[in-house]
């Protein structure tokens, strides 16, 4: 009985060791002629003698360096592939080491003249084109058990930080397209959507490296195009659905909360976001003293209480009119105000003020600003490759603001003017942007882009000043 128990324990430990064994394989792949690093080369790891299914697949970085964990023990074939180069194959043996450093490996140009072509190699993970870079998610072995957000961490020119914030080509301002069409659900909160989406639903991820001027009206510095895996019946189904979050926060001097909802049903995609916060920093006390050369002095002490409520809401809608046409609308409202109430005591002495002349005052100030921004855009593609397109965009920005201030002294003086007063200032800014863009291919590596933009700007300001309720002319301007 003890021998059987010993045998079972031994087998369990051996199995656990085999499962947990994993080695980080690292090194650098360089061009044999130039000795420079080979960027974005595809690396596949197979069990020795088996080329049907890789156990791991990854890329070199922009400098040709690579580092990836390979699970298992024994002999493996590691194959390096790059466009225009001969495949480089090395056989490695993994034991119990945590890191296996292959140092620098050199790959050479494919200079063989061929009479015919027979395709026997697997497609590379990365394909570089004139205006975009494509990452082949479907051919990556890790996609079978990963999310789209996990795959984005492997895509060149895309960065995902520890808080799952995404940036494209170094910018956090980017648009998300699905199958070449704008999608507001993905663009509104891409991190949340990609985190809940299986990678098997995606065929490839395209990074548009040079989006051009036509995206200026949308405020986008980059475009991330998600090409769905239409061969997988779960891919289309995974697009339909919704997700949302409810959040709340509380502090010693602040309260806040918000709601977010996004989803898609068939051709309609949508997202809505609302949040509010209330901050009360508390009472601020200040003291300031001025002493002049003629012997006069001024001491001012004040207490000020501030409240700052803030509210924001946004709504985005998108509808796919056809396979080649879509329309999108966005709207956002921000409202912020600051309310301040304060009391001030001023004491003057010496010179013309005599002995300890003092007065008190109360100041009430309210500053409020509301901004509205919205856009409406239509896009149509003339071919199934989505290389010839027409885009129409309208964008509105409207921002009014008001500032009111009242000073009450409650006393009078023959030395200085202590008349009660109040002021009012109103200003507003309105911008209308109209943009038209047309793009068509001229040939291999050549694209013609034509566009026009009209910007209408209007800014007005009106100021009023009152003494004891009597209006005194202030200033008014218009641009």
Secondary structure by P-SEA (a helix, b strand, c coil): caaaaaaaaaaaaaaaaaaabbbbbbbbbbbccccccccbbbbbbccccccccccbbbbbccccbbbbbbccccbbbbbbbcccccbbbbbbbbcccccccccbbbbbcccccccbbbbccccccccccccbbbbbcccccccccccaaaaaaacccccccccccccccccccbbbbccccccccccccaaaaaaacccccccbbbbccccccccccccccbbbbbbccccccccccccccccbbbbbbbcccccccbbbbbbccccccbbbbbbbbbbcccbbbbbbbbbccccbbbbbbbbbbbbbbbbbbbbbbbbccccccbbbbbbbbbbbbbbbbbbbbbbbbcccccccccccbbbbbbbbbbbbbbbbbbbbbcccccccbbbbbbbbbbbbbbbbbbbbccccccccccccbbbbbbbbbbbbbbbbbbbbbccccbbbbbbbbbbbbbbbbbbbbbccccccbbbbbcc
